[in-house]
Amino acid sequence: MRTPPTAPRHRERPIPCRLAGPELYAWLALRRVDTGRIARLDGRYYDWGRRVPCFLLDVFDELVEVGLLTLAEPDPYSGGLSRAALTREGRARFAALSERENP
């Protein structure tokens, strides 16, 4: 006689997040830029045409100010859209934060 399959056991406690606060927000912003999806138009940031969540707005500006992100020249054919890209320092910071988040 076959026994019925059992349901997979869920973890009894959640997996801890290794990053928190400003580091977590910076990692989220850098990860979005690393995928090539972030653009700025009229002072607002967009992710594939959708507005970026409000908790990341200041993070993008701070990352540009400290030199971890750079914005391309506005494209006149797209209404002034500027693509965001990681700088060399931004790639290094993203790699370091990613290593801590996903050891």
N, C-alpha and C positions, 0 to 999 in steps of 0.2 A: 504494500500500500504506500502510495506516494504522499509525502507531507506537502501541504501548501507552501508556496514560497513566502518567506517573511519579508516584511517591508524593510528597506534600509534604515539603519539606525542613524538618527540625527545626532549631531554633536551636542553634548550636554552643555557646553559653554561656547560662546561666540569666539571666533578667531580675533585676537587682538590686532588693532591697527597699529602699525609701527610708527606712523607719522601722525602728527596732530597739529592743530592750530595753523600758524603761518606756513610751516613746512608742508603741510598737507595741501593747503591752497596753492602754494607755489608749484608743487608736483602736479596737481590737477591742471593748472594753467600750462605748464611746460609740456605736459603730455598732449594736450589739445593742439598746441602749436607744432609739436614734433610730427603730428600726423598731417600737417599742412592744411588744416581746415579753418584757421582763424584769419579773419580780415577785419580791418577797421574802416569805418565810414562815418564821417561827421561826428567823430569823438565817441562812437559806440563800437563795441566789438561784436562780431558775428561768427557763429560756428555753423558752417554750411548754410548760410542764409538766415539762421535763427539767432536771436539775441542770446548772448552769453548770460548765464545766471548772474544775478546781482551780486552774489558774494565773491565773484571772480573779477568784477570790473576794476576795482582798485588794484588788484594783484597784477593784472596785465600792465597797467600804467607804471607800477613800481618796478616790475621786471624790465620794462623799457628804460626807465630812469637809471637803474643800476647796471645796465648793459648786458643783461642776459637775453633780451629779445631785441630785435630790430624790425622796423617797419619799412617796407619798400616804398618807393616814390608812388604817390597816388596815380592810378591808371586813368587817364582822361577818357578812355573808351568804356570804362565801367562806372562812370559817374564819380570818380575820385576814390575808388576802393584801394586800400593799401594792405597787402598781404603781410602777415607776421612770420618771422623766421627766427630760429634759435641762433645765437652767436656761438663762437667756440666756447666761451665761458658758460653760456646757457646749456650747451650740450653736456659739458662736464658736470654742471650742477644737476641736470636732469638724470644723468647716469648715476651720480652719487645718491640722489634721493630715491631712484628706482631700486638701487641695490639694497637700500635700507627698507623699502616697502616690500620688496619681493626677494628675500635672501635666497 
